[in-house]
Amino acid sequence: MNEPAIHPVAPADYEACERLIRTIWEARGSRFPPAGWYAWRYKDNPFPGSVQYGAWRGNDLLAHVGYCANRVAGPWGTIIGVEACDLAAAAAARGRGLGTSIISRLDEDAAGKGVALGYSFPVAGVARHFYRAGWSRPTRLGWWYRPLWGLVRTVAG
Protein backbone atom coordinates (compact mmCIF):
# COMPACT_ATOMS: atom_id res chain seq x y z
CA MET A 1 0.00 0.00 0.00
CA ASN A 2 1.30 3.49 -0.82
CA GLU A 3 2.63 5.83 1.86
CA PRO A 4 0.23 8.51 3.13
CA ALA A 5 0.83 12.07 1.94
CA ILE A 6 1.68 14.42 4.82
CA HIS A 7 1.01 18.11 4.22
CA PRO A 8 -0.50 21.22 5.80
CA VAL A 9 -4.23 21.27 6.33
CA ALA A 10 -6.09 23.51 3.89
CA PRO A 11 -9.34 25.34 4.76
CA ALA A 12 -11.25 22.78 2.70
CA ASP A 13 -9.96 20.10 5.11
CA TYR A 14 -11.11 21.76 8.35
CA GLU A 15 -14.36 19.84 8.57
CA ALA A 16 -12.62 16.46 8.14
CA CYS A 17 -10.03 17.38 10.80
CA GLU A 18 -12.63 18.51 13.29
CA ARG A 19 -14.65 15.33 12.65
CA LEU A 20 -11.60 13.08 13.25
CA ILE A 21 -10.70 14.93 16.45
CA ARG A 22 -14.30 14.72 17.67
CA THR A 23 -14.27 10.94 17.04
CA ILE A 24 -11.15 10.54 19.21
CA TRP A 25 -12.55 12.70 22.03
CA GLU A 26 -15.82 10.78 22.06
CA ALA A 27 -14.04 7.40 21.99
CA ARG A 28 -12.19 8.45 25.18
CA GLY A 29 -15.45 9.47 26.79
CA SER A 30 -14.40 13.12 26.86
CA ARG A 31 -16.78 16.01 26.44
CA PHE A 32 -16.05 17.72 23.14
CA PRO A 33 -15.28 21.47 23.24
CA PRO A 34 -18.06 23.93 22.38
CA ALA A 35 -18.89 25.07 18.86
CA GLY A 36 -16.29 27.44 17.47
CA TRP A 37 -13.29 26.00 19.36
CA TYR A 38 -11.65 24.63 16.19
CA ALA A 39 -11.80 27.98 14.38
CA TRP A 40 -10.56 29.77 17.51
CA ARG A 41 -7.62 27.42 17.92
CA TYR A 42 -6.45 27.21 14.31
CA LYS A 43 -8.26 29.28 11.71
CA ASP A 44 -8.56 32.54 13.69
CA ASN A 45 -5.36 32.29 15.77
CA PRO A 46 -3.37 35.49 15.07
CA PHE A 47 0.09 34.08 15.70
CA PRO A 48 2.12 32.91 12.67
CA GLY A 49 3.13 29.57 14.15
CA SER A 50 -0.38 28.08 14.26
CA VAL A 51 -0.43 25.30 11.73
CA GLN A 52 -1.95 21.86 11.27
CA TYR A 53 -0.72 18.90 9.30
CA GLY A 54 -2.58 15.84 8.24
CA ALA A 55 -1.78 12.49 6.69
CA TRP A 56 -3.98 11.50 3.79
CA ARG A 57 -4.39 8.46 1.61
CA GLY A 58 -6.33 9.75 -1.35
CA ASN A 59 -9.20 11.79 0.10
CA ASP A 60 -9.19 9.97 3.44
CA LEU A 61 -7.73 11.81 6.44
CA LEU A 62 -5.77 9.24 8.44
CA ALA A 63 -4.14 11.41 11.11
CA HIS A 64 -3.94 15.03 12.30
CA VAL A 65 -1.73 17.13 14.60
CA GLY A 66 -2.11 20.84 15.22
CA TYR A 67 0.24 23.43 16.68
CA CYS A 68 -1.54 26.30 18.43
CA ALA A 69 0.76 29.34 18.67
CA ASN A 70 0.94 31.72 21.61
CA ARG A 71 3.33 33.93 23.53
CA VAL A 72 5.66 32.25 26.02
CA ALA A 73 7.44 34.43 28.60
CA GLY A 74 10.56 33.41 30.48
CA PRO A 75 14.04 34.56 31.46
CA TRP A 76 14.92 34.79 27.77
CA GLY A 77 12.14 37.33 27.10
CA THR A 78 8.89 36.70 25.27
CA ILE A 79 8.90 34.31 22.34
CA ILE A 80 6.37 32.58 20.14
CA GLY A 81 5.78 29.00 21.27
CA VAL A 82 3.46 26.34 19.97
CA GLU A 83 1.40 23.89 21.95
CA ALA A 84 1.09 20.61 20.13
CA CYS A 85 -2.48 19.46 20.44
CA ASP A 86 -5.20 17.40 18.87
CA LEU A 87 -3.09 14.46 17.74
CA ALA A 88 -5.70 12.14 16.29
CA ALA A 89 -5.44 9.04 14.13
CA ALA A 90 -8.16 6.97 12.54
CA ALA A 91 -8.34 3.50 14.09
CA ALA A 92 -7.06 1.81 10.91
CA ALA A 93 -4.03 4.14 10.77
CA ARG A 94 -2.72 3.68 14.33
CA GLY A 95 0.62 2.04 15.05
CA ARG A 96 2.23 3.15 11.78
CA GLY A 97 4.29 6.11 13.01
CA LEU A 98 2.10 8.76 11.41
CA GLY A 99 1.96 10.83 14.62
CA THR A 100 5.76 10.95 14.81
CA SER A 101 6.07 11.79 11.11
CA ILE A 102 3.56 14.62 11.35
CA ILE A 103 5.16 16.06 14.50
CA SER A 104 8.57 16.09 12.79
CA ARG A 105 7.12 17.94 9.79
CA LEU A 106 5.33 20.41 12.06
CA ASP A 107 8.56 21.10 13.96
CA GLU A 108 10.32 22.02 10.72
CA ASP A 109 7.42 24.22 9.60
CA ALA A 110 7.13 25.99 12.96
CA ALA A 111 10.90 26.62 13.20
CA GLY A 112 10.79 28.11 9.70
CA LYS A 113 8.12 30.55 10.91
CA GLY A 114 10.30 31.73 13.78
CA VAL A 115 8.73 29.62 16.52
CA ALA A 116 11.24 29.01 19.29
CA LEU A 117 9.62 26.38 21.49
CA GLY A 118 7.21 23.50 21.14
CA TYR A 119 5.45 22.07 24.19
CA SER A 120 2.66 19.62 24.87
CA PHE A 121 0.77 17.81 27.61
CA PRO A 122 0.08 14.52 25.79
CA VAL A 123 -2.00 11.69 27.16
CA ALA A 124 0.00 8.56 27.92
CA GLY A 125 -0.64 6.75 24.65
CA VAL A 126 0.51 9.72 22.58
CA ALA A 127 3.73 10.68 24.41
CA ARG A 128 5.81 8.14 22.48
CA HIS A 129 5.30 10.13 19.26
CA PHE A 130 6.88 13.20 20.85
CA TYR A 131 9.80 11.15 22.21
CA ARG A 132 10.46 9.64 18.77
CA ALA A 133 10.31 13.10 17.18
CA GLY A 134 13.11 14.37 19.48
CA TRP A 135 11.10 16.01 22.25
CA SER A 136 12.12 15.79 25.93
CA ARG A 137 10.22 15.34 29.17
CA PRO A 138 11.97 17.51 31.77
CA THR A 139 9.94 16.45 34.79
CA ARG A 140 7.57 13.74 35.89
CA LEU A 141 4.66 16.18 35.54
CA GLY A 142 3.72 14.88 32.11
CA TRP A 143 4.67 17.78 29.87
CA TRP A 144 7.11 17.52 26.96
CA TYR A 145 9.05 20.16 25.05
CA ARG A 146 11.40 20.68 22.13
CA PRO A 147 13.48 23.83 21.54
CA LEU A 148 13.05 25.03 17.97
CA TRP A 149 15.87 27.53 18.45
CA GLY A 150 16.95 27.64 14.81
CA LEU A 151 15.02 30.84 14.30
CA VAL A 152 14.38 32.34 17.73
CA ARG A 153 12.77 35.73 17.52
CA THR A 154 11.82 37.98 20.38
CA VAL A 155 8.41 39.62 20.18
CA ALA A 156 7.14 42.72 21.91
CA GLY A 157 4.85 42.38 24.83
C-alpha positions as CSV (number, residue, x, y, z in Angstrom):
1,M,0.0,0.0,0.0
2,N,1.3,3.5,-0.8
3,E,2.6,5.8,1.9
4,P,0.2,8.5,3.1
5,A,0.8,12.1,1.9
6,I,1.7,14.4,4.8
7,H,1.0,18.1,4.2
8,P,-0.5,21.2,5.8
9,V,-4.2,21.3,6.3
10,A,-6.1,23.5,3.9
11,P,-9.3,25.3,4.8
12,A,-11.3,22.8,2.7
13,D,-10.0,20.1,5.1
14,Y,-11.1,21.8,8.4
15,E,-14.4,19.8,8.6
16,A,-12.6,16.5,8.1
17,C,-10.0,17.4,10.8
18,E,-12.6,18.5,13.3
19,R,-14.7,15.3,12.6
20,L,-11.6,13.1,13.2
21,I,-10.7,14.9,16.5
22,R,-14.3,14.7,17.7
23,T,-14.3,10.9,17.0
24,I,-11.2,10.5,19.2
25,W,-12.6,12.7,22.0
26,E,-15.8,10.8,22.1
27,A,-14.0,7.4,22.0
28,R,-12.2,8.5,25.2
29,G,-15.4,9.5,26.8
30,S,-14.4,13.1,26.9
31,R,-16.8,16.0,26.4
32,F,-16.0,17.7,23.1
33,P,-15.3,21.5,23.2
34,P,-18.1,23.9,22.4
35,A,-18.9,25.1,18.9
36,G,-16.3,27.4,17.5
37,W,-13.3,26.0,19.4
38,Y,-11.6,24.6,16.2
39,A,-11.8,28.0,14.4
40,W,-10.6,29.8,17.5
41,R,-7.6,27.4,17.9
42,Y,-6.5,27.2,14.3
43,K,-8.3,29.3,11.7
44,D,-8.6,32.5,13.7
45,N,-5.4,32.3,15.8
46,P,-3.4,35.5,15.1
47,F,0.1,34.1,15.7
48,P,2.1,32.9,12.7
49,G,3.1,29.6,14.2
50,S,-0.4,28.1,14.3
51,V,-0.4,25.3,11.7
52,Q,-1.9,21.9,11.3
53,Y,-0.7,18.9,9.3
54,G,-2.6,15.8,8.2
55,A,-1.8,12.5,6.7
56,W,-4.0,11.5,3.8
57,R,-4.4,8.5,1.6
58,G,-6.3,9.8,-1.4
59,N,-9.2,11.8,0.1
60,D,-9.2,10.0,3.4
61,L,-7.7,11.8,6.4
62,L,-5.8,9.2,8.4
63,A,-4.1,11.4,11.1
64,H,-3.9,15.0,12.3
65,V,-1.7,17.1,14.6
66,G,-2.1,20.8,15.2
67,Y,0.2,23.4,16.7
68,C,-1.5,26.3,18.4
69,A,0.8,29.3,18.7
70,N,0.9,31.7,21.6
71,R,3.3,33.9,23.5
72,V,5.7,32.3,26.0
73,A,7.4,34.4,28.6
74,G,10.6,33.4,30.5
75,P,14.0,34.6,31.5
76,W,14.9,34.8,27.8
77,G,12.1,37.3,27.1
78,T,8.9,36.7,25.3
79,I,8.9,34.3,22.3
80,I,6.4,32.6,20.1
81,G,5.8,29.0,21.3
82,V,3.5,26.3,20.0
83,E,1.4,23.9,22.0
84,A,1.1,20.6,20.1
85,C,-2.5,19.5,20.4
86,D,-5.2,17.4,18.9
87,L,-3.1,14.5,17.7
88,A,-5.7,12.1,16.3
89,A,-5.4,9.0,14.1
90,A,-8.2,7.0,12.5
91,A,-8.3,3.5,14.1
92,A,-7.1,1.8,10.9
93,A,-4.0,4.1,10.8
94,R,-2.7,3.7,14.3
95,G,0.6,2.0,15.0
96,R,2.2,3.1,11.8
97,G,4.3,6.1,13.0
98,L,2.1,8.8,11.4
99,G,2.0,10.8,14.6
100,T,5.8,11.0,14.8
101,S,6.1,11.8,11.1
102,I,3.6,14.6,11.3
103,I,5.2,16.1,14.5
104,S,8.6,16.1,12.8
105,R,7.1,17.9,9.8
106,L,5.3,20.4,12.1
107,D,8.6,21.1,14.0
108,E,10.3,22.0,10.7
109,D,7.4,24.2,9.6
110,A,7.1,26.0,13.0
111,A,10.9,26.6,13.2
112,G,10.8,28.1,9.7
113,K,8.1,30.6,10.9
114,G,10.3,31.7,13.8
115,V,8.7,29.6,16.5
116,A,11.2,29.0,19.3
117,L,9.6,26.4,21.5
118,G,7.2,23.5,21.1
119,Y,5.5,22.1,24.2
120,S,2.7,19.6,24.9
121,F,0.8,17.8,27.6
122,P,0.1,14.5,25.8
123,V,-2.0,11.7,27.2
124,A,0.0,8.6,27.9
125,G,-0.6,6.8,24.6
126,V,0.5,9.7,22.6
127,A,3.7,10.7,24.4
128,R,5.8,8.1,22.5
129,H,5.3,10.1,19.3
130,F,6.9,13.2,20.8
131,Y,9.8,11.2,22.2
132,R,10.5,9.6,18.8
133,A,10.3,13.1,17.2
134,G,13.1,14.4,19.5
135,W,11.1,16.0,22.3
136,S,12.1,15.8,25.9
137,R,10.2,15.3,29.2
138,P,12.0,17.5,31.8
139,T,9.9,16.4,34.8
140,R,7.6,13.7,35.9
141,L,4.7,16.2,35.5
142,G,3.7,14.9,32.1
143,W,4.7,17.8,29.9
144,W,7.1,17.5,27.0
145,Y,9.0,20.2,25.0
146,R,11.4,20.7,22.1
147,P,13.5,23.8,21.5
148,L,13.1,25.0,18.0
149,W,15.9,27.5,18.4
150,G,16.9,27.6,14.8
151,L,15.0,30.8,14.3
152,V,14.4,32.3,17.7
153,R,12.8,35.7,17.5
154,T,11.8,38.0,20.4
155,V,8.4,39.6,20.2
156,A,7.1,42.7,21.9
157,G,4.9,42.4,24.8
